[in-house]
């Protein structure tokens, strides 16, 4: 869905193409999450299955809630879990570009499994993984025909740090895709999503920073908090100490150093969350856009399932920027959608665009009749 009238007066320096076959394309690994709800996994007798992946979540949210034309480039495996994922990608309205892998029934490769209970009250959620022989980690340069994929026009390209950490080849696929995206005129975004455990297996902090810097050199829009920026990019810590987890001062204190290292970056944004208990969070968000700082309101959340809230924020922020909203309004749309996403089960949205816009404008939880 395009808005030419707004794009002609784009209120930021991002040169977003006015149209194309896809508004948004993600590259990353898809996973399936087994969710026993509030029961700890060690005592579970049943679970729901959610299809997820940081990059897929953003594409799915933008398609289902925000009505944009989106796609996902990812690995797919020809066994029933692959069929399940394929069905959910289709149901969310995302166009797939699959690198197919055969499943041998013994060693895989597999669609990765994420296990997570939701916790409750003073008991926090517990998340752990089995990414052994994951098909997504096998992706390498040359697996996708980027020239053909971008031929019809893609307005925005996105990937993330979890996918970058999977293997020696996944960062090279990201860079290959970003270079193709830039050549095709697309805006490029990246969610740092720094996961220390994953990078320990993939070469440690030194390799993480070397890889992330190479990737981010191609990026216009960066998502990540001050810890992501410091650990992922090797940015020196700020002298300013945040007074609380909702205080944006530490985040803004590192921006000058981020831009000094990566001068092409035009937008840096992240969520702010103060966790009082598993089910009660204070929620805000911040963005640095074209040299100006913006802070969203703070609201109190009654959280049903916190997984995916950050991707929900990115989705709303990107939607605002794609449709020519102001920096302040784009941030509020991200803040509102991320908040709403924590009220649903699963990793992807169940919100409507009308609900997001109403919440962004200060809507309430009064019954809708």
Order of alpha helices (4+ residues) and beta strands (2+ residues): alpha-beta-beta-beta-alpha-beta-alpha-beta-beta-beta-alpha-beta-alpha-alpha-beta-alpha-alpha-beta-alpha-alpha-beta-beta-beta-beta-alpha-alpha-alpha
